């Protein structure tokens, strides 16, 4: 399976806007030619996060990635079955 997670240090996110169906960055980048990037559409729910909350979220995501890489994962179906069992009377 192809690993799509970047191994480069995390940088300030770039902001792009849709113009004529294309994503256009607000500023030039120093990314190498042909570099692939993952784009996430910001939803309204995350727009209300404070800088502190955003930093906490990023750290939790990094922790989850380290746990995944260490093999500390649970299959989604197994997790849901366990959760359902806890919620059942």
N, C-alpha and C positions, 0 to 999 in steps of 0.2 A: 504494500500500500504506500502511495506517495505521501510523504510528510509535508503538509502545507504550512506548518507553523514556522514562522521566521526564527532563525537562530541569531539574528543580529540584535544588538541592544535596542530596547524600546526607546523610541523617540517621541517627541511631541507629535500628536496625530495631525495629519494633513486634512484640510477641509476642501471638499469639492462640491460643485453645484452642477445640476443637470442643465445643459444648454443644447438645444436641438437634439435631444436624445443621447448626448455624450456627457461623460463626466469631465469637468474642467476644474483643475486645481486653482485655488486662489493665489498661490505663490509657486515659483519654480522649485524644483526638488534637486537634491544631489544624488538621487537614486540612479544606479547604473542602468544603461540602456538594456531593455528586455527584462528588467526585474518584474516579478509578479507580486502583486499586492492583494490583500484581502480587504474587501470593502464591506462595512456594516452600515446599514441604514439606521440612523439614530432615531429611536422611537421617543414619543413624547414623555414616556415614563422616566427615562434616564436623563432627560433635559433638566429635571429639577434637582439633580444631585449636587451637593456642595462639593468643593474641591476635596475636602476631607473624605466625604463619602465615596467620591470617585476613586481616590487613592486606595481606600479600603477595598473597594470592589476589584481594582486592578491587582492588589496583593492577593486576594482570594482566588482570582483567576490564575495567577502565577503558582500559588500553592496547589491548586487543582491540577495544573499541568505537571508539576513535579511529582505529584501522587500518581498521575497517569503513567508518566515515564518510568516510575518505580514499580509499576504493576499493581498498585494499590487501587484496584477498580472493582466494581460490582456490575454484573450484567444488568441492563435496564429492566428486563422482565423479572429477574430475581428480586431486584429492589422493589419493584411495584408489588410483587406478591407479598413480600415482607411487610410493606406498608399497609396493604389491604388487610393482612392478618392482624396487624396492630389496631386497625380502625374497626374491625368487626367486633360485634358484641359477644 
